Amino acid sequence: MRKFDIRNIKIRKVTVDQLNDKMLLINLYMTQALTLIIGIAWVLFQGRNPLDFFAWPMTSQFALWGGGLALLVLVFDLGISRFVPEEAADDGGVNERIFKIRAVWHIAVISLTVAICEEILFRGAIQYAIGPYWTSIIFAAIHVRYLRHWIPTGLVFAISYGLGWIMIHTGTLWAPILAHFLVDFIMGCIIRFRREEK
């Protein structure tokens, strides 16, 4: 039996095209798990209980704010896509690779996973520490695949700031989770069915 030697591990940069579908999904779910773990650890370090995030709001007002922000983002994004060349909004093909062959239920699972994990870290932990503006800068920087073009980078920053604002306004993490989920799910379905028509 060969002995495991950590020095034999080689790290190299790969593009999305070099990953097969299984590895792409593993990478997606592992990064979301890591995001969730960091978020929960940060919240605990702040002396807060992460389970408090999931207390159901007394009114359904959060749904109006979350759905309203999602609608605004989708209308703006779809509207701007008519005037901006496709290469100016290119994310390196990541979203297309993730969503183009997924079943609708799997798009929903991915969207919900991303929404919960990222909102716990960014709105639940980081925003609590440094506010929505700096959180949005970090959120835009984390979405590194958009940084090659200023339009998607600006859009990600604005969406993040909107998510932070509705959390402050509603007092619940459910509002940004709902908005994040709806944007990702609807855009994922658009990618899925637009590619199916071609």
N, C-alpha and C positions, 0 to 999 in steps of 0.2 A: 504494500500500500504506500502510495506516494505521500510525502509530507506536504502540507499546505504551507506555502511561503508567501507572505503578504507582499514581498518585494516583486513578485512576478505579476502583480496586478498592474495593468497598464490602462491609463485613462486617456481617451482620445475623443476629440470632438466629432460628432456625427450629425448629419443633416436629417431632416424628417424623411427624406426619400430613402435613406439607408436603413430605416427601421421597418420591420414588417408590422402588420396590423396588431399582432399579439403584443409585440414589444412596445408599440406606441400606446396601447391601452394600459399595459403594466406601468409604463413611465407616467402616464396621466394619473392613474389611481395612487401610485406611490408618492408622487409629488403632492397630491391632495391629502394623503395620510400624514405626510410630513408637515404640511401647512396646518392641519388640524392639531397635531401634537404640539407644535410650536405655539399655536394660538392658545390652547388650553394651559400649557405650562406658563405662558406669559400672564394669563389671567390669574392663575393661582399665585404666581409671584407677586402680583398686584394686591393679593389678599382678598380676591373676589371669588365668587362661586360661579363657574361656567354654566352650571345648570340653571341659574337665574335667567340666562339668555332665552331659555325655552319656556318661560312662564307665558301662558297665552294672554294676550292683551284683553282688557275689559271691553273694548269696543272694536268694531271692524274698521275703524278709521285707517289703521295701518295698511289695510288692503287697498284702499283708495289711493294712498300715497305711493305704495309700491307699484300698483298697477298703472297709476298715472305717470310715474317716472319711466317705467318700462315702455309705455306707449310713446312718450316723448322721445326717448332714445331710439326706438325702432323707426318712428316717422322721420327723425333727423337722419339716421344712418341710411335708411332706404332712399330718402330724398337726395342726400349728398352723393350716393353711389351713382346717380344718374348723370352727375356733372364731373365727377372725379375719375380720372383714368384708373383702371383696375390695378395697374402696377403701383399706384400711389397708396393704395390701401392693402398692399400685399403683406401677408403675415408669414410668408415662406411656405404656404400651402398647408399649415398645421390644421387650421379649422376644417378645411376641405377633406384632409386625410382622416380626421377624427369623425366627421359627421356624414360624409357622402354615402357610406354603405351601411350605416346603422339603422336598425329598426327604430320606430318612433319611441317605443318604451325605453330603449337603451339611451336615446338622446335625452329623454326625461331623467333617467337615472344619473347620467353624466352631469347634466345641468343642475340637478338638485345637489349632488355631491360637491360640485365646484362651488355652488352658491353657499352652502352651509360652511364648508371648510374655509373658504376665503373670507367670508363675512365674520366668522368667529375671530380669525386672526386680524383682519384689517379694521373692521368697524368695532369689534368687541374688545380687542386688546390694544392694537397700535393707536387707534383714534382716541381711546381713553387716555393714553399717555401723552400724545403729541398733537392732537386735534386733527380736523378733517383736511386741512391744506397740506400739511407735511405727509399725512397718511396717503393722500392722493398722489403726491410725488413718488413715494415709495411704491405704491400700487402700479403706477405707470412704468416705473423702472423695472419692476418684477416681470411685467409683461414685455420682456425683452424682444420678442419677435416683432413687435410693432415699432421699435425704436428707430428703424431705418427710415421711416417716413413720418413727417410731423403731423399729418392729418389723423391717422389712427392713434398716435401718441397723445395728441390733444384730446381726442374723443375719449380715450381710456381715462385720462386725468379728469375730464369733465364728468364722466359717468361716476367715477369714484367719489368725486366731491358731492355729486347729487345723492349718492348712496349714503354718504356721511351726513348730509344735511337732513335727509328724511329720517335717519335714525335719531338725530338730535330732536327733530320736530315731533316725532311720534313717541320717542322714549322706549322703543322696542327694536330688537335686532330682526324681528320678523319682517319689517317693512323692507330693509335692504335685501334680505334673503329672498323675499318674493320678487322684488324688482330684478335682482341678479338672475334668478331662476328663469323668469319670463323672457328676459332678453336673450340669454343663452339658448333656451329651449326653442324659441321662435326662430332665431337666426340659424340654429342647427337644423331645424325642419326646412327652412328656406334653402339652405345649402343642400340638404338631402334630396328634396324634390326638384330643385332646379337642375341638379346634375342628372336626375332620373329622366327628365324631359329631353335632354340633349342626345 
